[in-house]
């Protein structure tokens, strides 16, 4: 007859042996052996929820090592990286602000230069306009003066020509009158008196 003998070696390990026995032999011993494994099987062992002291010690040690590694190596490195990144971002912002301010200054200078150029151009245009107006006025005055001189000269020449023509007419009329008087009276009159008479008659005719 085979008898199974179960022996607990650990919390989750068991040892099973089969022992051959004769009928009636060692019934008490087998019963005792049967009873002992049953007691060991009924023993629940350590709790699977409650941690053991060495597990707590290992967990605390691992946490302490991890904390020291974070505090001494990882955190400073991350902090330096963040500070370097923040510094780069701040430098980029400062450079961008400087570039924007420089661009605004250049735009303001360009606007001021444009205003100055426009003002200078306006002044030059006004000066050129005044110069042209002055030159035109001078030219007009000069032309008007020349026209007046020429008109006066023409009037003088016309008056002189008219006087010469009138003198010629008066001379001719005086000659005719003197000849007619000589023919009528038989004596030639004084030329001066004849010319005076002709001039008086011509003046009276002109006044009429």
TORDO-260278 format. One record per residue (C-alpha): residue number from 1; chain; x, y, z. Coordinates in steps of 0.02 Angstrom, whole numbers, plus 32768, in hexadecimal, padded with zeros to 4 digits. Layout:
% TORDO-260278
<vexmi><num>NUM</num><cadena>A</cadena><xx>X</xx><yy>Y</yy><zz>Z</zz></vexmi>
...
***
This chain:
% TORDO-260278
<vexmi><num>1</num><cadena>A</cadena><xx>8000</xx><yy>8000</yy><zz>8000</zz></vexmi>
<vexmi><num>2</num><cadena>A</cadena><xx>8042</xx><yy>80AC</yy><zz>7FD0</zz></vexmi>
<vexmi><num>3</num><cadena>A</cadena><xx>8032</xx><yy>813C</yy><zz>804A</zz></vexmi>
<vexmi><num>4</num><cadena>A</cadena><xx>804C</xx><yy>81F2</yy><zz>8013</zz></vexmi>
<vexmi><num>5</num><cadena>A</cadena><xx>80B3</xx><yy>8258</yy><zz>808B</zz></vexmi>
<vexmi><num>6</num><cadena>A</cadena><xx>80A6</xx><yy>8316</yy><zz>806D</zz></vexmi>
<vexmi><num>7</num><cadena>A</cadena><xx>8129</xx><yy>8385</yy><zz>80BF</zz></vexmi>
<vexmi><num>8</num><cadena>A</cadena><xx>8122</xx><yy>8445</yy><zz>80B6</zz></vexmi>
<vexmi><num>9</num><cadena>A</cadena><xx>81CD</xx><yy>848C</yy><zz>808E</zz></vexmi>
<vexmi><num>10</num><cadena>A</cadena><xx>819F</xx><yy>8544</yy><zz>807F</zz></vexmi>
<vexmi><num>11</num><cadena>A</cadena><xx>8110</xx><yy>85BD</yy><zz>806C</zz></vexmi>
<vexmi><num>12</num><cadena>A</cadena><xx>80E6</xx><yy>8579</yy><zz>7FBF</zz></vexmi>
<vexmi><num>13</num><cadena>A</cadena><xx>814B</xx><yy>84D8</yy><zz>7FAC</zz></vexmi>
<vexmi><num>14</num><cadena>A</cadena><xx>811C</xx><yy>8428</yy><zz>7FE2</zz></vexmi>
<vexmi><num>15</num><cadena>A</cadena><xx>8174</xx><yy>8380</yy><zz>7FDD</zz></vexmi>
<vexmi><num>16</num><cadena>A</cadena><xx>810A</xx><yy>82E8</yy><zz>7FB0</zz></vexmi>
<vexmi><num>17</num><cadena>A</cadena><xx>814D</xx><yy>8237</yy><zz>7FCE</zz></vexmi>
<vexmi><num>18</num><cadena>A</cadena><xx>80FA</xx><yy>8191</yy><zz>7FB8</zz></vexmi>
<vexmi><num>19</num><cadena>A</cadena><xx>8125</xx><yy>810B</yy><zz>803B</zz></vexmi>
<vexmi><num>20</num><cadena>A</cadena><xx>80F9</xx><yy>8051</yy><zz>8024</zz></vexmi>
<vexmi><num>21</num><cadena>A</cadena><xx>80AF</xx><yy>8000</yy><zz>80C1</zz></vexmi>
<vexmi><num>22</num><cadena>A</cadena><xx>8066</xx><yy>7F56</yy><zz>80E9</zz></vexmi>
<vexmi><num>23</num><cadena>A</cadena><xx>7FB8</xx><yy>7F3F</yy><zz>8125</zz></vexmi>
<vexmi><num>24</num><cadena>A</cadena><xx>7FAA</xx><yy>7F4F</yy><zz>81E0</zz></vexmi>
<vexmi><num>25</num><cadena>A</cadena><xx>805A</xx><yy>7F8A</yy><zz>81F9</zz></vexmi>
<vexmi><num>26</num><cadena>A</cadena><xx>807D</xx><yy>8029</yy><zz>8250</zz></vexmi>
<vexmi><num>27</num><cadena>A</cadena><xx>7FCB</xx><yy>8067</yy><zz>8244</zz></vexmi>
<vexmi><num>28</num><cadena>A</cadena><xx>7FE8</xx><yy>80DA</yy><zz>82D4</zz></vexmi>
<vexmi><num>29</num><cadena>A</cadena><xx>8089</xx><yy>811D</yy><zz>8288</zz></vexmi>
<vexmi><num>30</num><cadena>A</cadena><xx>8036</xx><yy>8137</yy><zz>81E0</zz></vexmi>
<vexmi><num>31</num><cadena>A</cadena><xx>7FA4</xx><yy>8189</yy><zz>8234</zz></vexmi>
<vexmi><num>32</num><cadena>A</cadena><xx>801C</xx><yy>81FB</yy><zz>828F</zz></vexmi>
<vexmi><num>33</num><cadena>A</cadena><xx>8078</xx><yy>8220</yy><zz>81EF</zz></vexmi>
<vexmi><num>34</num><cadena>A</cadena><xx>7FD0</xx><yy>823E</yy><zz>8198</zz></vexmi>
<vexmi><num>35</num><cadena>A</cadena><xx>7F9F</xx><yy>82B4</yy><zz>8222</zz></vexmi>
<vexmi><num>36</num><cadena>A</cadena><xx>8041</xx><yy>831A</yy><zz>821C</zz></vexmi>
<vexmi><num>37</num><cadena>A</cadena><xx>8037</xx><yy>8347</yy><zz>8162</zz></vexmi>
<vexmi><num>38</num><cadena>A</cadena><xx>7F82</xx><yy>8379</yy><zz>8177</zz></vexmi>
<vexmi><num>39</num><cadena>A</cadena><xx>7FB5</xx><yy>83F2</yy><zz>81FE</zz></vexmi>
<vexmi><num>40</num><cadena>A</cadena><xx>803F</xx><yy>8438</yy><zz>8190</zz></vexmi>
<vexmi><num>41</num><cadena>A</cadena><xx>7FC7</xx><yy>8448</yy><zz>80FF</zz></vexmi>
<vexmi><num>42</num><cadena>A</cadena><xx>7F4A</xx><yy>84A5</yy><zz>816C</zz></vexmi>
<vexmi><num>43</num><cadena>A</cadena><xx>7FD2</xx><yy>8521</yy><zz>819E</zz></vexmi>
<vexmi><num>44</num><cadena>A</cadena><xx>7FAF</xx><yy>85C0</yy><zz>8137</zz></vexmi>
<vexmi><num>45</num><cadena>A</cadena><xx>8061</xx><yy>8608</yy><zz>813E</zz></vexmi>
<vexmi><num>46</num><cadena>A</cadena><xx>808C</xx><yy>86C2</yy><zz>812E</zz></vexmi>
<vexmi><num>47</num><cadena>A</cadena><xx>800A</xx><yy>8742</yy><zz>80F7</zz></vexmi>
<vexmi><num>48</num><cadena>A</cadena><xx>8015</xx><yy>8774</yy><zz>803D</zz></vexmi>
<vexmi><num>49</num><cadena>A</cadena><xx>7FDB</xx><yy>8827</yy><zz>8066</zz></vexmi>
<vexmi><num>50</num><cadena>A</cadena><xx>8043</xx><yy>8858</yy><zz>80FD</zz></vexmi>
<vexmi><num>51</num><cadena>A</cadena><xx>80F8</xx><yy>887E</yy><zz>80C6</zz></vexmi>
<vexmi><num>52</num><cadena>A</cadena><xx>818A</xx><yy>8834</yy><zz>8120</zz></vexmi>
<vexmi><num>53</num><cadena>A</cadena><xx>820C</xx><yy>889A</yy><zz>817A</zz></vexmi>
<vexmi><num>54</num><cadena>A</cadena><xx>8294</xx><yy>8876</yy><zz>80FC</zz></vexmi>
<vexmi><num>55</num><cadena>A</cadena><xx>8220</xx><yy>88AA</yy><zz>806E</zz></vexmi>
<vexmi><num>56</num><cadena>A</cadena><xx>8201</xx><yy>894E</yy><zz>80C8</zz></vexmi>
<vexmi><num>57</num><cadena>A</cadena><xx>82BB</xx><yy>8964</yy><zz>80E0</zz></vexmi>
<vexmi><num>58</num><cadena>A</cadena><xx>82E0</xx><yy>8941</yy><zz>8028</zz></vexmi>
<vexmi><num>59</num><cadena>A</cadena><xx>8255</xx><yy>89B6</yy><zz>7FEF</zz></vexmi>
<vexmi><num>60</num><cadena>A</cadena><xx>8290</xx><yy>8A42</yy><zz>8062</zz></vexmi>
<vexmi><num>61</num><cadena>A</cadena><xx>8343</xx><yy>8A28</yy><zz>802A</zz></vexmi>
<vexmi><num>62</num><cadena>A</cadena><xx>8312</xx><yy>8A2E</yy><zz>7F72</zz></vexmi>
<vexmi><num>63</num><cadena>A</cadena><xx>82AB</xx><yy>8ACB</yy><zz>7F90</zz></vexmi>
<vexmi><num>64</num><cadena>A</cadena><xx>833B</xx><yy>8B1C</yy><zz>7FEE</zz></vexmi>
<vexmi><num>65</num><cadena>A</cadena><xx>83B5</xx><yy>8AF2</yy><zz>7F62</zz></vexmi>
<vexmi><num>66</num><cadena>A</cadena><xx>833C</xx><yy>8B32</yy><zz>7EE0</zz></vexmi>
<vexmi><num>67</num><cadena>A</cadena><xx>831D</xx><yy>8BD0</yy><zz>7F46</zz></vexmi>
<vexmi><num>68</num><cadena>A</cadena><xx>83D8</xx><yy>8BEE</yy><zz>7F5B</zz></vexmi>
<vexmi><num>69</num><cadena>A</cadena><xx>83F5</xx><yy>8BD0</yy><zz>7EA2</zz></vexmi>
<vexmi><num>70</num><cadena>A</cadena><xx>8369</xx><yy>8C48</yy><zz>7E76</zz></vexmi>
<vexmi><num>71</num><cadena>A</cadena><xx>83A6</xx><yy>8CCB</yy><zz>7EF3</zz></vexmi>
<vexmi><num>72</num><cadena>A</cadena><xx>845F</xx><yy>8CC0</yy><zz>7ECB</zz></vexmi>
<vexmi><num>73</num><cadena>A</cadena><xx>8463</xx><yy>8C97</yy><zz>7E11</zz></vexmi>
<vexmi><num>74</num><cadena>A</cadena><xx>83BD</xx><yy>8C99</yy><zz>7DB4</zz></vexmi>
<vexmi><num>75</num><cadena>A</cadena><xx>836A</xx><yy>8D33</yy><zz>7E02</zz></vexmi>
<vexmi><num>76</num><cadena>A</cadena><xx>8404</xx><yy>8DA6</yy><zz>7DEF</zz></vexmi>
<vexmi><num>77</num><cadena>A</cadena><xx>841A</xx><yy>8D6C</yy><zz>7D3C</zz></vexmi>
<vexmi><num>78</num><cadena>A</cadena><xx>8363</xx><yy>8D8A</yy><zz>7D15</zz></vexmi>
<vexmi><num>79</num><cadena>A</cadena><xx>836B</xx><yy>8E31</yy><zz>7D70</zz></vexmi>
<vexmi><num>80</num><cadena>A</cadena><xx>8406</xx><yy>8E65</yy><zz>7D0E</zz></vexmi>
<vexmi><num>81</num><cadena>A</cadena><xx>83B2</xx><yy>8E30</yy><zz>7C6D</zz></vexmi>
<vexmi><num>82</num><cadena>A</cadena><xx>8314</xx><yy>8E92</yy><zz>7C98</zz></vexmi>
<vexmi><num>83</num><cadena>A</cadena><xx>837B</xx><yy>8F2A</yy><zz>7CCA</zz></vexmi>
<vexmi><num>84</num><cadena>A</cadena><xx>83E1</xx><yy>8F1E</yy><zz>7C29</zz></vexmi>
<vexmi><num>85</num><cadena>A</cadena><xx>8342</xx><yy>8F0F</yy><zz>7BC4</zz></vexmi>
<vexmi><num>86</num><cadena>A</cadena><xx>82F3</xx><yy>8FA0</yy><zz>7C21</zz></vexmi>
<vexmi><num>87</num><cadena>A</cadena><xx>8391</xx><yy>9005</yy><zz>7C04</zz></vexmi>
<vexmi><num>88</num><cadena>A</cadena><xx>838D</xx><yy>8FDF</yy><zz>7B4A</zz></vexmi>
<vexmi><num>89</num><cadena>A</cadena><xx>82D5</xx><yy>900C</yy><zz>7B41</zz></vexmi>
<vexmi><num>90</num><cadena>A</cadena><xx>82F7</xx><yy>90AD</yy><zz>7BA3</zz></vexmi>
<vexmi><num>91</num><cadena>A</cadena><xx>838A</xx><yy>90D7</yy><zz>7B31</zz></vexmi>
<vexmi><num>92</num><cadena>A</cadena><xx>831C</xx><yy>90B6</yy><zz>7A99</zz></vexmi>
<vexmi><num>93</num><cadena>A</cadena><xx>8296</xx><yy>9128</yy><zz>7AE0</zz></vexmi>
<vexmi><num>94</num><cadena>A</cadena><xx>8317</xx><yy>91AE</yy><zz>7B07</zz></vexmi>
<vexmi><num>95</num><cadena>A</cadena><xx>8360</xx><yy>91A2</yy><zz>7A58</zz></vexmi>
<vexmi><num>96</num><cadena>A</cadena><xx>82B2</xx><yy>91A8</yy><zz>7A0E</zz></vexmi>
<vexmi><num>97</num><cadena>A</cadena><xx>8288</xx><yy>9241</yy><zz>7A78</zz></vexmi>
<vexmi><num>98</num><cadena>A</cadena><xx>832C</xx><yy>9293</yy><zz>7A46</zz></vexmi>
<vexmi><num>99</num><cadena>A</cadena><xx>830C</xx><yy>926E</yy><zz>798F</zz></vexmi>
<vexmi><num>100</num><cadena>A</cadena><xx>825B</xx><yy>92B1</yy><zz>799D</zz></vexmi>
<vexmi><num>101</num><cadena>A</cadena><xx>8298</xx><yy>934F</yy><zz>79F4</zz></vexmi>
<vexmi><num>102</num><cadena>A</cadena><xx>8321</xx><yy>9365</yy><zz>7971</zz></vexmi>
<vexmi><num>103</num><cadena>A</cadena><xx>82A1</xx><yy>934E</yy><zz>78E6</zz></vexmi>
<vexmi><num>104</num><cadena>A</cadena><xx>822C</xx><yy>93CC</yy><zz>793A</zz></vexmi>
<vexmi><num>105</num><cadena>A</cadena><xx>82BD</xx><yy>9447</yy><zz>794A</zz></vexmi>
<vexmi><num>106</num><cadena>A</cadena><xx>82EB</xx><yy>942E</yy><zz>7893</zz></vexmi>
<vexmi><num>107</num><cadena>A</cadena><xx>8235</xx><yy>9448</yy><zz>7860</zz></vexmi>
<vexmi><num>108</num><cadena>A</cadena><xx>822C</xx><yy>94E6</yy><zz>78CA</zz></vexmi>
<vexmi><num>109</num><cadena>A</cadena><xx>82D1</xx><yy>9525</yy><zz>7880</zz></vexmi>
<vexmi><num>110</num><cadena>A</cadena><xx>8291</xx><yy>94FC</yy><zz>77D1</zz></vexmi>
<vexmi><num>111</num><cadena>A</cadena><xx>81F0</xx><yy>955B</yy><zz>77F3</zz></vexmi>
<vexmi><num>112</num><cadena>A</cadena><xx>8250</xx><yy>95EF</yy><zz>7839</zz></vexmi>
<vexmi><num>113</num><cadena>A</cadena><xx>82C5</xx><yy>95ED</yy><zz>77A3</zz></vexmi>
<vexmi><num>114</num><cadena>A</cadena><xx>822F</xx><yy>95E1</yy><zz>772F</zz></vexmi>
<vexmi><num>115</num><cadena>A</cadena><xx>81DC</xx><yy>9675</yy><zz>7785</zz></vexmi>
<vexmi><num>116</num><cadena>A</cadena><xx>827F</xx><yy>96D8</yy><zz>777B</zz></vexmi>
<vexmi><num>117</num><cadena>A</cadena><xx>8293</xx><yy>96AC</yy><zz>76C2</zz></vexmi>
<vexmi><num>118</num><cadena>A</cadena><xx>81E0</xx><yy>96DE</yy><zz>769F</zz></vexmi>
<vexmi><num>119</num><cadena>A</cadena><xx>81F7</xx><yy>9781</yy><zz>76FD</zz></vexmi>
<vexmi><num>120</num><cadena>A</cadena><xx>8299</xx><yy>97A5</yy><zz>76A0</zz></vexmi>
<vexmi><num>121</num><cadena>A</cadena><xx>8247</xx><yy>977A</yy><zz>75FA</zz></vexmi>
<vexmi><num>122</num><cadena>A</cadena><xx>81B6</xx><yy>97ED</yy><zz>7625</zz></vexmi>
<vexmi><num>123</num><cadena>A</cadena><xx>822E</xx><yy>9878</yy><zz>7651</zz></vexmi>
<vexmi><num>124</num><cadena>A</cadena><xx>828E</xx><yy>985F</yy><zz>75B0</zz></vexmi>
<vexmi><num>125</num><cadena>A</cadena><xx>81EE</xx><yy>985D</yy><zz>754C</zz></vexmi>
<vexmi><num>126</num><cadena>A</cadena><xx>81B3</xx><yy>98FD</yy><zz>75A1</zz></vexmi>
<vexmi><num>127</num><cadena>A</cadena><xx>825E</xx><yy>994E</yy><zz>7585</zz></vexmi>
<vexmi><num>128</num><cadena>A</cadena><xx>825D</xx><yy>9918</yy><zz>74CF</zz></vexmi>
<vexmi><num>129</num><cadena>A</cadena><xx>81AB</xx><yy>9958</yy><zz>74BC</zz></vexmi>
<vexmi><num>130</num><cadena>A</cadena><xx>81DA</xx><yy>99FE</yy><zz>7509</zz></vexmi>
<vexmi><num>131</num><cadena>A</cadena><xx>8273</xx><yy>9A08</yy><zz>749A</zz></vexmi>
<vexmi><num>132</num><cadena>A</cadena><xx>8209</xx><yy>99E2</yy><zz>7401</zz></vexmi>
<vexmi><num>133</num><cadena>A</cadena><xx>8186</xx><yy>9A61</yy><zz>7436</zz></vexmi>
<vexmi><num>134</num><cadena>A</cadena><xx>820E</xx><yy>9AE3</yy><zz>7451</zz></vexmi>
<vexmi><num>135</num><cadena>A</cadena><xx>8260</xx><yy>9ABC</yy><zz>73AB</zz></vexmi>
<vexmi><num>136</num><cadena>A</cadena><xx>81B8</xx><yy>9ABF</yy><zz>7353</zz></vexmi>
<vexmi><num>137</num><cadena>A</cadena><xx>818C</xx><yy>9B64</yy><zz>73A4</zz></vexmi>
<vexmi><num>138</num><cadena>A</cadena><xx>8236</xx><yy>9BAB</yy><zz>7373</zz></vexmi>
<vexmi><num>139</num><cadena>A</cadena><xx>8223</xx><yy>9B69</yy><zz>72C4</zz></vexmi>
<vexmi><num>140</num><cadena>A</cadena><xx>8173</xx><yy>9BAF</yy><zz>72B7</zz></vexmi>
<vexmi><num>141</num><cadena>A</cadena><xx>81AD</xx><yy>9C56</yy><zz>72FA</zz></vexmi>
<vexmi><num>142</num><cadena>A</cadena><xx>823E</xx><yy>9C56</yy><zz>7281</zz></vexmi>
<vexmi><num>143</num><cadena>A</cadena><xx>81CC</xx><yy>9C27</yy><zz>71F0</zz></vexmi>
<vexmi><num>144</num><cadena>A</cadena><xx>814C</xx><yy>9CA8</yy><zz>7223</zz></vexmi>
<vexmi><num>145</num><cadena>A</cadena><xx>81D5</xx><yy>9D2A</yy><zz>722F</zz></vexmi>
<vexmi><num>146</num><cadena>A</cadena><xx>8214</xx><yy>9CFC</yy><zz>7183</zz></vexmi>
<vexmi><num>147</num><cadena>A</cadena><xx>8163</xx><yy>9D00</yy><zz>713F</zz></vexmi>
<vexmi><num>148</num><cadena>A</cadena><xx>8147</xx><yy>9DAA</yy><zz>7190</zz></vexmi>
<vexmi><num>149</num><cadena>A</cadena><xx>81EB</xx><yy>9DEA</yy><zz>7149</zz></vexmi>
<vexmi><num>150</num><cadena>A</cadena><xx>81C1</xx><yy>9DA8</yy><zz>709E</zz></vexmi>
<vexmi><num>151</num><cadena>A</cadena><xx>8110</xx><yy>9DED</yy><zz>70AC</zz></vexmi>
<vexmi><num>152</num><cadena>A</cadena><xx>8154</xx><yy>9E96</yy><zz>70E1</zz></vexmi>
<vexmi><num>153</num><cadena>A</cadena><xx>81D4</xx><yy>9E92</yy><zz>7056</zz></vexmi>
<vexmi><num>154</num><cadena>A</cadena><xx>814C</xx><yy>9E61</yy><zz>6FDA</zz></vexmi>
<vexmi><num>155</num><cadena>A</cadena><xx>80DB</xx><yy>9EEB</yy><zz>701A</zz></vexmi>
<vexmi><num>156</num><cadena>A</cadena><xx>8169</xx><yy>9F66</yy><zz>700D</zz></vexmi>
<vexmi><num>157</num><cadena>A</cadena><xx>8191</xx><yy>9F2D</yy><zz>6F5F</zz></vexmi>
<vexmi><num>158</num><cadena>A</cadena><xx>80D9</xx><yy>9F36</yy><zz>6F31</zz></vexmi>
<vexmi><num>159</num><cadena>A</cadena><xx>80CB</xx><yy>9FE5</yy><zz>6F78</zz></vexmi>
<vexmi><num>160</num><cadena>A</cadena><xx>8169</xx><yy>A017</yy><zz>6F1D</zz></vexmi>
<vexmi><num>161</num><cadena>A</cadena><xx>8129</xx><yy>9FCB</yy><zz>6E7B</zz></vexmi>
<vexmi><num>162</num><cadena>A</cadena><xx>8081</xx><yy>A01D</yy><zz>6E96</zz></vexmi>
<vexmi><num>163</num><cadena>A</cadena><xx>80D6</xx><yy>A0C3</yy><zz>6EB9</zz></vexmi>
<vexmi><num>164</num><cadena>A</cadena><xx>8141</xx><yy>A0AF</yy><zz>6E1E</zz></vexmi>
<vexmi><num>165</num><cadena>A</cadena><xx>80A8</xx><yy>A083</yy><zz>6DB7</zz></vexmi>
<vexmi><num>166</num><cadena>A</cadena><xx>8048</xx><yy>A114</yy><zz>6E01</zz></vexmi>
<vexmi><num>167</num><cadena>A</cadena><xx>80D9</xx><yy>A187</yy><zz>6DDE</zz></vexmi>
<vexmi><num>168</num><cadena>A</cadena><xx>80E1</xx><yy>A147</yy><zz>6D2C</zz></vexmi>
<vexmi><num>169</num><cadena>A</cadena><xx>8026</xx><yy>A160</yy><zz>6D1A</zz></vexmi>
<vexmi><num>170</num><cadena>A</cadena><xx>802F</xx><yy>A20C</yy><zz>6D68</zz></vexmi>
<vexmi><num>171</num><cadena>A</cadena><xx>80BF</xx><yy>A239</yy><zz>6CF6</zz></vexmi>
<vexmi><num>172</num><cadena>A</cadena><xx>8061</xx><yy>A1FA</yy><zz>6C5F</zz></vexmi>
<vexmi><num>173</num><cadena>A</cadena><xx>7FC1</xx><yy>A252</yy><zz>6C93</zz></vexmi>
<vexmi><num>174</num><cadena>A</cadena><xx>8023</xx><yy>A2F2</yy><zz>6CB8</zz></vexmi>
<vexmi><num>175</num><cadena>A</cadena><xx>8073</xx><yy>A2E8</yy><zz>6C0F</zz></vexmi>
<vexmi><num>176</num><cadena>A</cadena><xx>7FCC</xx><yy>A2CF</yy><zz>6BBA</zz></vexmi>
<vexmi><num>177</num><cadena>A</cadena><xx>7F7B</xx><yy>A35B</yy><zz>6C1F</zz></vexmi>
<vexmi><num>178</num><cadena>A</cadena><xx>800B</xx><yy>A3D1</yy><zz>6BFC</zz></vexmi>
<vexmi><num>179</num><cadena>A</cadena><xx>8002</xx><yy>A3A9</yy><zz>6B43</zz></vexmi>
<vexmi><num>180</num><cadena>A</cadena><xx>7F45</xx><yy>A3C3</yy><zz>6B42</zz></vexmi>
<vexmi><num>181</num><cadena>A</cadena><xx>7F56</xx><yy>A467</yy><zz>6B9D</zz></vexmi>
<vexmi><num>182</num><cadena>A</cadena><xx>7FDE</xx><yy>A49E</yy><zz>6B28</zz></vexmi>
<vexmi><num>183</num><cadena>A</cadena><xx>7F70</xx><yy>A474</yy><zz>6A93</zz></vexmi>
<vexmi><num>184</num><cadena>A</cadena><xx>7EDA</xx><yy>A4CB</yy><zz>6AE0</zz></vexmi>
<vexmi><num>185</num><cadena>A</cadena><xx>7F30</xx><yy>A567</yy><zz>6B21</zz></vexmi>
<vexmi><num>186</num><cadena>A</cadena><xx>7FC2</xx><yy>A56C</yy><zz>6AAD</zz></vexmi>
<vexmi><num>187</num><cadena>A</cadena><xx>803B</xx><yy>A571</yy><zz>6B3E</zz></vexmi>
<vexmi><num>188</num><cadena>A</cadena><xx>808D</xx><yy>A4DF</yy><zz>6B9D</zz></vexmi>
<vexmi><num>189</num><cadena>A</cadena><xx>8060</xx><yy>A4E5</yy><zz>6C56</zz></vexmi>
<vexmi><num>190</num><cadena>A</cadena><xx>80D8</xx><yy>A4C8</yy><zz>6CE6</zz></vexmi>
<vexmi><num>191</num><cadena>A</cadena><xx>80FE</xx><yy>A40D</yy><zz>6CFA</zz></vexmi>
<vexmi><num>192</num><cadena>A</cadena><xx>80FF</xx><yy>A419</yy><zz>6DB7</zz></vexmi>
<vexmi><num>193</num><cadena>A</cadena><xx>8053</xx><yy>A467</yy><zz>6DBC</zz></vexmi>
<vexmi><num>194</num><cadena>A</cadena><xx>8011</xx><yy>A3E7</yy><zz>6D42</zz></vexmi>
<vexmi><num>195</num><cadena>A</cadena><xx>8055</xx><yy>A356</yy><zz>6DA9</zz></vexmi>
<vexmi><num>196</num><cadena>A</cadena><xx>800B</xx><yy>A3A1</yy><zz>6E48</zz></vexmi>
<vexmi><num>197</num><cadena>A</cadena><xx>7F63</xx><yy>A3B1</yy><zz>6DF6</zz></vexmi>
<vexmi><num>198</num><cadena>A</cadena><xx>7F6A</xx><yy>A300</yy><zz>6DB3</zz></vexmi>
<vexmi><num>199</num><cadena>A</cadena><xx>7F9C</xx><yy>A2BE</yy><zz>6E60</zz></vexmi>
<vexmi><num>200</num><cadena>A</cadena><xx>7F0A</xx><yy>A31A</yy><zz>6EB2</zz></vexmi>
<vexmi><num>201</num><cadena>A</cadena><xx>7E91</xx><yy>A2D4</yy><zz>6E32</zz></vexmi>
<vexmi><num>202</num><cadena>A</cadena><xx>7ED7</xx><yy>A223</yy><zz>6E4B</zz></vexmi>
<vexmi><num>203</num><cadena>A</cadena><xx>7ECC</xx><yy>A234</yy><zz>6F09</zz></vexmi>
<vexmi><num>204</num><cadena>A</cadena><xx>7E19</xx><yy>A270</yy><zz>6EFD</zz></vexmi>
<vexmi><num>205</num><cadena>A</cadena><xx>7DF0</xx><yy>A1DC</yy><zz>6E8B</zz></vexmi>
<vexmi><num>206</num><cadena>A</cadena><xx>7E40</xx><yy>A160</yy><zz>6F01</zz></vexmi>
<vexmi><num>207</num><cadena>A</cadena><xx>7DE6</xx><yy>A1A8</yy><zz>6F98</zz></vexmi>
<vexmi><num>208</num><cadena>A</cadena><xx>7D40</xx><yy>A198</yy><zz>6F3C</zz></vexmi>
***
